[in-house]
Amino acid sequence: MIDINKIRNDFPILSRTINGKPLIYFDNGATTQKPKAVIDAIVKYYSEQNANIHRGVHTLSREATILFEEARKTVANFTNASEDELIFTAGTTDGINIVANGLNLAEGSEIIVSEMEHHSNILPWQLWCERNKGALKYIPIKDDGTLEIKKLETLITKNTKLIAVTQVSNTLGVINPIDEIIKIAKFNGIPVLVDGAQAVPHMKTDLKNLGADFFVFSAHKVYAPTGVGVLWMDKKWLPKLQLSKAGGGTIKTVSFEKTEYVDGPLRFEPGTPNIEGVIGLAAAFKYLGEIGMDKIAKHEHTLLKYATEKLNELPEVEIYANHLNKAAVISFNVKGAHPFDVGTLLDKYGIAVRTGHHCTQPLMKHYNIPGTVRASFAMYNTLEEINEFIEALQKSIKMLS
Ligand SMILES: Cc1ncc(COP(=O)(O)O)c(C=O)c1O
């Protein structure tokens, strides 16, 4: 069991009021709140250690470099990866773009995504296909939000050069059978990129055993700062992936005739990185490590189950992917009401939910809806908050009918 009161006390923002009511933050899929451990690490860095990293000989620069590179080790430990396979990026979107622009695929190659992807895992591939006479295909979903995994094999041709799928749907919370997808891909000799943006916050991440080729996530969805993320790639890709961004910090020697780049992750980290963000991410992972991802996953599943049961008691509510093989995310609509109106009314009660298409317009098209209301939970949410939410939702439904 996690100590929920202690955890809540670790997040200063949770004591805020919104419209005179205690904040109930159910928009964790968009971004999570930050614990004091993360805020303090950033304040300490700027108060005591701020300097540019990697090439300074003075004390502050050496200290900042050590912090930055220790952070890489912390991220490696947390994700069961090797630190020399971890590249710091600006986030999930950035990581996917680095791969899409670096794979150097032959003209006419085909890429497979899924119908539930976030736009960030569609558009970089779509751009590539438009510019290189490629074809973008997708694994369709069933109405319960799960992938039609049997269709995957029928989509694969000799031109399929990558499968890029999300581990957890940001809109539905559905957990995809990544192991099975990777098995099929490997059998056909196709590399796999896994979008872990919504998985890392909710479950244990084990990159060594996952068997993917690329894995991306954003720090801000794991209790850490915005504007930083991680691209993990299997070692074999480090020398193969072409550079799409170049600049200071990535080189061994530069001359106007020829530049030699370093090996390893730094090759993909041009310019001054988001040092505070990386330090914040390490602080977040240390904090999560102390609590334990298994315990967090268990608590969040209890929240998911309880909220699903409560919402299913309301005849006006329709849940998409109405089952429990999910991370703690529930997308729903109130029949006859626009999701924006539901979200605006809930805000009056201090409840933050996300409304709209959640950057998954193809998924919205599948359900033939403009958007949903999404309640996404985190480790600091409680059953009491869900009760408040259900009560506020019932009042909102009355107002809207
Ligand atoms: C599954 C998924 N992929 C990609 C992204 C994009 O993440 P970022 O905006 O941090 O780059 C998100 C953000 O919501 C997401 O949920």
The ligand as an SDF file (V2000), in Angstrom:
LIG
                    3D

 16 16  0  0  0  0  0  0  0  0999 V2000
    1.0010    8.6280  -26.2950 C   0  0  0  0  0  0  0  0  0  0  0  0
    1.5850    9.9780  -26.4990 C   0  0  0  0  0  0  0  0  0  0  0  0
    2.5130   10.1530  -27.4390 N   0  0  0  0  0  0  0  0  0  0  0  0
    3.0970   11.3320  -27.6410 C   0  0  0  0  0  0  0  0  0  0  0  0
    2.7450   12.4410  -26.9090 C   0  0  0  0  0  0  0  0  0  0  0  0
    3.4480   13.7290  -27.1470 C   0  0  0  0  0  0  0  0  0  0  0  0
    4.2100   14.0580  -26.0160 O   0  0  0  0  0  0  0  0  0  0  0  0
    5.0040   15.4280  -25.9190 P   0  0  0  0  0  0  0  0  0  0  0  0
    3.9910   16.5010  -26.2250 O   0  0  0  0  0  0  0  0  0  0  0  0
    5.4790   15.4760  -24.5060 O   0  0  0  0  0  0  0  0  0  0  0  0
    6.0860   15.3900  -26.9240 O   0  0  0  0  0  0  0  0  0  0  0  0
    1.7640   12.3200  -25.9360 C   0  0  0  0  0  0  0  0  0  0  0  0
    1.3010   13.4870  -25.1730 C   0  0  0  0  0  0  0  0  0  0  0  0
    0.1740   13.5760  -24.7640 O   0  0  0  0  0  0  0  0  0  0  0  0
    1.1850   11.0560  -25.7140 C   0  0  0  0  0  0  0  0  0  0  0  0
    0.2600   10.8860  -24.7740 O   0  0  0  0  0  0  0  0  0  0  0  0
  1  2  1  0
  2  3  1  0
  2 15  2  0
  3  4  2  0
  4  5  1  0
  5  6  1  0
  5 12  2  0
  6  7  1  0
  7  8  1  0
  8  9  2  0
  8 10  1  0
  8 11  1  0
 12 13  1  0
 12 15  1  0
 13 14  2  0
 15 16  1  0
M  END
$$$$
